[in-house]
């Protein structure tokens, strides 16, 4: 009598229908109740009794007309419908199942099934979403060693693994658990108890049915009967809607804290008006038809009714006036359960379908024999039934013959007085998108006491925090993993990331590698110390160049100024002045104008300076050769040759730069990769070939000037510039040779600074090496600046 409320729901629905003149006014519905005792032979026996005359077990023989079977309501175990259908489908008797059922492949057999239990796949998906909602990915599983449990393992487990959920253990409740061999039961329970308690999973799914609830209760007290050497741990039990709280007498006074904080599913239900009062007012009667109530009464109140076989003077006599309100919830629940609600709806579905059938066959209404003749058509009307029950909820079947409803999510709260309270914390709706099936109010949940009202953690290992990614541990399930810090340049911004990913080009990772930070824009600015220092140096050397040019112009008629082509000297000084000033184009935010002028101005100005040096050196060599008697080189000595050298070299470089600007000029760009935390504004060369052609031509002029100056360094001349030009070219070459590796090893705005420094250093080397000796003579040793000094050798 574990589910006496099911019988009350059945009787209450029959009573309401028979008292309602608008439903089946000329027909009285009756009920015949059988108990299968969870055994197939009793299911077959009960099925065949329905086909026999009342009181006579002669299958397929009925001689009375009033006890016609129009439909069978059965449940709640999966295999009941499977065995029952083998008999009843032959006679096309519709069967309404209010529990889960075994899978039926035969469409003909399925036609006679109407399932008051919602689609089980919906429950599985809801269960998966529940686990994912709380991030429970390391769980235990207990299933009965029956067809239903095996079917769950074979067909449903892949859904869990596809959603990243692993099982620490999967155990079956052995068939021996319902045998009379106490020792075998204890051994089986002991092994199962150890598997549960040694597990690191805090969440355990018990995918069983009603008769497994007492087994679970016994299992958790097994340590009292055997020395398990293992302390009992609280777990969060998660149970499907097939399971309903049931109790047996010897467990009635056991503590119920095992189910405190459990989460279960139940068929969506609403309170039925008048049912609670009907249940509370229920009293046993002496009628034979009410024998089930008398059995329940004796079991619930632990008393017995007087009969010929018992001592009437016993102190524990049932009066029949005991109140169900005094019983704890563990014996009978006051609120209607999901299964009882399904039974109530099943009775009304039969009544409405029967009314529809009789309305369409009005000429046969009221005739019991005629009704039995067309009962095989009844399932067509049952299939199409649709009505609102007394709770205002629509009841109908979908195309698969299943009730078009969902599940409630229940949180269990227990109390020391053997009572409990079921709190509805959410639901699983069948009409929403699959990813939004579950609606949950997590803040209302009461967790098992051991977790101190903190959501339990149930994973194989702590989750990887942001900034880390998961890495598989060989030999362990995929739910078990280590955490690996994200490499440089990558982040993960969520827990348990499968992999790290790079930031966008305009962002960079923070130190924790869990956030992308916008890169700040940088360039060699006029306001920063480095930019100010370079501007100051360029200005200083520009001033020195102007001073030297002024000195030379002031003393232009002196021999030392006139000795080495005065005009080339002026052009060289102006070129050096412009070289210092052109570095200012490299400082500041790059734009289109600056990018076009930077390298081209530098290339042209330096080619002018180097061609002047080359011209001066060649003139020195030619002048010495022209002094030899009979030399034909005298005609080459003069300003025309020097001007031709400067003009030809400068025009060549100018032409190269013009072609460069015409085909692929430099342009402003952003370098997002060289610096991890900066976006460097720079000038791209455009055509790399043309850029290196410009530099190559400067290198060619440098090499020729150095070679000629080196050959002429020992010519006998008081004012011979060749030795100074040789030294200046040596400094020039060293600066630019050092520039290449330094430039390539530098990043960001410091690359520009290196190029500016190289320009300033090389130009300063030319200025100092060539003109400082002459300025020394002009200013400090004017006695040496005489024609006699020029001609004495």
NORCORCOR-V679141 format. One record per backbone hydrogen bond with DSSP energy under -0.5 kcal/mol. NH is the residue of the N-H (numbers start at 1). CO is the residue of the C=O. If there is no record, write none. Layout:
nh:NH co:CO
nh:NH co:CO
This chain:
nh:4 co:1
nh:6 co:3
nh:7 co:3
nh:8 co:4
nh:9 co:5
nh:10 co:6
nh:11 co:7
nh:12 co:8
nh:13 co:9
nh:14 co:10
nh:15 co:11
nh:16 co:12
nh:17 co:13
nh:18 co:14
nh:19 co:15
nh:20 co:16
nh:20 co:17
nh:21 co:19
nh:23 co:20
nh:24 co:22
nh:27 co:24
nh:29 co:27
nh:39 co:36
nh:42 co:39
nh:43 co:39
nh:44 co:40
nh:45 co:41
nh:46 co:42
nh:47 co:43
nh:48 co:44
nh:49 co:45
nh:50 co:46
nh:51 co:48
nh:52 co:49
nh:53 co:61
nh:56 co:53
nh:58 co:56
nh:61 co:51
nh:61 co:58
nh:68 co:66
nh:70 co:68
nh:72 co:94
nh:74 co:72
nh:74 co:96
nh:80 co:77
nh:81 co:77
nh:82 co:78
nh:83 co:79
nh:84 co:80
nh:85 co:81
nh:86 co:82
nh:86 co:83
nh:87 co:83
nh:87 co:84
nh:88 co:84
nh:89 co:85
nh:90 co:87
nh:91 co:87
nh:91 co:88
nh:92 co:89
nh:93 co:88
nh:94 co:92
nh:95 co:112
nh:96 co:72
nh:97 co:95
nh:97 co:114
nh:98 co:74
nh:98 co:96
nh:100 co:76
nh:102 co:78
nh:105 co:103
nh:107 co:105
nh:110 co:106
nh:111 co:107
nh:112 co:109
nh:113 co:110
nh:114 co:95
nh:115 co:401
nh:116 co:97
nh:116 co:114
nh:117 co:97
nh:123 co:119
nh:124 co:120
nh:125 co:121
nh:126 co:122
nh:127 co:123
nh:128 co:124
nh:129 co:125
nh:130 co:126
nh:131 co:127
nh:132 co:128
nh:133 co:129
nh:134 co:130
nh:135 co:132
nh:136 co:131
nh:137 co:135
nh:137 co:458
nh:138 co:458
nh:139 co:166
nh:140 co:203
nh:141 co:169
nh:142 co:205
nh:143 co:171
nh:144 co:207
nh:145 co:173
nh:146 co:144
nh:150 co:146
nh:151 co:147
nh:152 co:148
nh:153 co:149
nh:154 co:150
nh:155 co:151
nh:156 co:152
nh:157 co:152
nh:157 co:153
nh:159 co:156
nh:160 co:156
nh:160 co:157
nh:161 co:157
nh:162 co:158
nh:163 co:159
nh:163 co:160
nh:164 co:161
nh:165 co:160
nh:166 co:137
nh:168 co:139
nh:168 co:166
nh:169 co:139
nh:171 co:141
nh:173 co:143
nh:174 co:172
nh:177 co:174
nh:178 co:175
nh:179 co:176
nh:182 co:180
nh:185 co:181
nh:186 co:182
nh:187 co:183
nh:188 co:184
nh:189 co:185
nh:190 co:186
nh:191 co:187
nh:192 co:188
nh:193 co:189
nh:194 co:190
nh:195 co:191
nh:196 co:192
nh:197 co:193
nh:198 co:194
nh:199 co:196
nh:203 co:138
nh:204 co:236
nh:205 co:140
nh:206 co:204
nh:206 co:238
nh:207 co:142
nh:207 co:205
nh:208 co:206
nh:210 co:242
nh:212 co:209
nh:213 co:210
nh:214 co:210
nh:215 co:211
nh:216 co:212
nh:217 co:213
nh:218 co:214
nh:219 co:215
nh:220 co:216
nh:221 co:218
nh:222 co:219
nh:224 co:221
nh:225 co:222
nh:226 co:222
nh:228 co:226
nh:236 co:202
nh:237 co:235
nh:238 co:204
nh:239 co:237
nh:239 co:263
nh:240 co:206
nh:243 co:240
nh:251 co:248
nh:252 co:249
nh:254 co:251
nh:259 co:256
nh:260 co:257
nh:261 co:412
nh:262 co:259
nh:263 co:237
nh:264 co:410
nh:265 co:239
nh:266 co:408
nh:268 co:406
nh:273 co:271
nh:275 co:272
nh:276 co:272
nh:278 co:274
nh:279 co:275
nh:280 co:276
nh:281 co:277
nh:282 co:279
nh:290 co:287
nh:291 co:288
nh:294 co:290
nh:295 co:291
nh:296 co:292
nh:297 co:293
nh:298 co:294
nh:299 co:295
nh:300 co:296
nh:301 co:297
nh:302 co:298
nh:303 co:298
nh:304 co:316
nh:310 co:307
nh:312 co:310
nh:314 co:311
nh:317 co:315
nh:318 co:304
nh:324 co:280
nh:326 co:323
nh:327 co:324
nh:330 co:418
nh:331 co:328
nh:332 co:328
nh:341 co:337
nh:342 co:338
nh:343 co:339
nh:344 co:340
nh:345 co:341
nh:346 co:342
nh:347 co:343
nh:348 co:344
nh:349 co:345
nh:350 co:346
nh:351 co:347
nh:352 co:348
nh:353 co:349
nh:354 co:350
nh:355 co:351
nh:356 co:352
nh:357 co:353
nh:358 co:354
nh:359 co:355
nh:360 co:356
nh:361 co:357
nh:362 co:359
nh:364 co:361
nh:365 co:362
nh:367 co:364
nh:368 co:366
nh:371 co:367
nh:372 co:368
nh:373 co:369
nh:374 co:370
nh:375 co:372
nh:377 co:374
nh:378 co:375
nh:380 co:377
nh:381 co:377
nh:381 co:378
nh:382 co:378
nh:383 co:379
nh:384 co:380
nh:385 co:382
nh:387 co:395
nh:389 co:387
nh:389 co:393
nh:392 co:389
nh:395 co:387
nh:397 co:385
nh:398 co:402
nh:401 co:398
nh:403 co:115
nh:404 co:396
nh:405 co:403
nh:407 co:428
nh:408 co:266
nh:409 co:426
nh:410 co:264
nh:410 co:408
nh:411 co:423
nh:412 co:262
nh:413 co:421
nh:415 co:419
nh:418 co:415
nh:421 co:413
nh:423 co:411
nh:423 co:421
nh:424 co:422
nh:425 co:409
nh:425 co:423
nh:426 co:409
nh:427 co:439
nh:428 co:407
nh:429 co:427
nh:429 co:437
nh:432 co:429
nh:436 co:433
nh:437 co:434
nh:439 co:427
nh:441 co:425
nh:442 co:440
nh:444 co:441
nh:445 co:442
nh:447 co:445
nh:451 co:448
nh:452 co:449
nh:453 co:448
nh:454 co:451
nh:458 co:456
nh:467 co:492
nh:468 co:465
nh:469 co:484
nh:470 co:497
nh:471 co:482
nh:473 co:480
nh:474 co:472
nh:476 co:473
nh:480 co:477
nh:481 co:479
nh:482 co:471
nh:484 co:469
nh:486 co:467
nh:490 co:487
nh:491 co:501
nh:492 co:513
nh:496 co:464
nh:497 co:468
nh:497 co:494
nh:501 co:491
nh:503 co:489
nh:507 co:504
nh:508 co:517
nh:510 co:515
nh:513 co:510
nh:517 co:508
nh:517 co:515
nh:519 co:506
nh:520 co:677
nh:522 co:679
nh:525 co:523
nh:532 co:528
nh:533 co:529
nh:534 co:530
nh:535 co:531
nh:536 co:532
nh:537 co:533
nh:538 co:534
nh:539 co:535
nh:540 co:536
nh:541 co:537
nh:542 co:538
nh:543 co:539
nh:544 co:540
nh:545 co:541
nh:546 co:542
nh:547 co:543
nh:548 co:544
nh:549 co:545
nh:550 co:546
nh:551 co:547
nh:552 co:548
nh:553 co:549
nh:554 co:550
nh:555 co:551
nh:556 co:553
nh:558 co:555
nh:561 co:558
nh:562 co:558
nh:563 co:559
nh:565 co:562
nh:569 co:565
nh:570 co:566
nh:571 co:567
nh:572 co:568
nh:573 co:569
nh:574 co:570
nh:575 co:571
nh:576 co:572
nh:577 co:573
nh:578 co:574
nh:579 co:575
nh:580 co:576
nh:581 co:577
nh:582 co:578
nh:583 co:579
nh:583 co:580
nh:584 co:581
nh:585 co:582
nh:586 co:583
nh:587 co:584
nh:588 co:524
nh:595 co:591
nh:596 co:592
nh:597 co:593
nh:598 co:594
nh:599 co:595
nh:601 co:597
nh:602 co:598
nh:603 co:599
nh:604 co:600
nh:605 co:601
nh:606 co:602
nh:607 co:603
nh:608 co:604
nh:609 co:605
nh:610 co:606
nh:611 co:607
nh:612 co:608
nh:613 co:609
nh:614 co:610
nh:615 co:611
nh:616 co:612
nh:617 co:613
nh:618 co:614
nh:619 co:615
nh:620 co:616
nh:621 co:617
nh:622 co:618
nh:623 co:619
nh:624 co:620
nh:625 co:621
nh:626 co:622
nh:627 co:623
nh:627 co:624
nh:628 co:625
nh:631 co:628
nh:634 co:631
nh:635 co:632
nh:636 co:633
nh:637 co:633
nh:637 co:634
nh:638 co:636
nh:642 co:638
nh:643 co:639
nh:644 co:640
nh:645 co:641
nh:646 co:642
nh:647 co:643
nh:648 co:644
nh:649 co:645
nh:650 co:646
nh:651 co:647
nh:652 co:648
nh:653 co:649
nh:654 co:650
nh:655 co:651
nh:656 co:652
nh:657 co:653
nh:658 co:654
nh:659 co:655
nh:660 co:656
nh:661 co:657
nh:662 co:658
nh:663 co:659
nh:664 co:660
nh:665 co:661
nh:667 co:684
nh:669 co:682
nh:671 co:680
nh:672 co:670
nh:679 co:520
nh:680 co:671
nh:680 co:678
nh:681 co:522
nh:681 co:679
nh:682 co:669
nh:684 co:667
nh:684 co:682
nh:687 co:664
nh:687 co:685
nh:688 co:686
nh:691 co:687
nh:692 co:688
nh:693 co:689
nh:694 co:690
nh:695 co:691
nh:696 co:692
nh:697 co:693
nh:698 co:694
nh:699 co:695
nh:700 co:696
nh:701 co:697
nh:702 co:698
nh:703 co:699
nh:704 co:700
nh:705 co:701
nh:706 co:702
nh:707 co:703
nh:708 co:704
nh:709 co:705
nh:710 co:706
nh:711 co:707
nh:712 co:708
nh:713 co:710
nh:715 co:712
nh:717 co:715
nh:720 co:717
nh:725 co:721
nh:726 co:722
nh:727 co:723
nh:728 co:724
nh:729 co:725
nh:730 co:726
nh:731 co:727
nh:732 co:728
nh:733 co:729
nh:734 co:730
nh:735 co:731
nh:736 co:732
nh:737 co:733
nh:738 co:734
nh:739 co:735
nh:740 co:736
nh:741 co:737
nh:742 co:738
nh:743 co:739
nh:744 co:740
nh:745 co:741
nh:746 co:743
nh:750 co:747
nh:751 co:748
nh:752 co:748
nh:753 co:749
nh:754 co:750
nh:755 co:751
nh:756 co:752
nh:757 co:753
nh:758 co:754
nh:759 co:755
nh:760 co:756
nh:761 co:757
nh:762 co:758
nh:763 co:759
nh:764 co:760
nh:765 co:761
nh:766 co:762
nh:767 co:763
nh:768 co:764
nh:769 co:765
nh:770 co:766
nh:771 co:767
nh:772 co:767
nh:772 co:768
nh:775 co:771
nh:776 co:772
nh:777 co:773
nh:778 co:774
nh:779 co:775
nh:780 co:775
nh:780 co:776
nh:781 co:776
nh:784 co:781
nh:785 co:782
nh:786 co:784
nh:789 co:786
nh:790 co:786
nh:791 co:787
nh:792 co:788
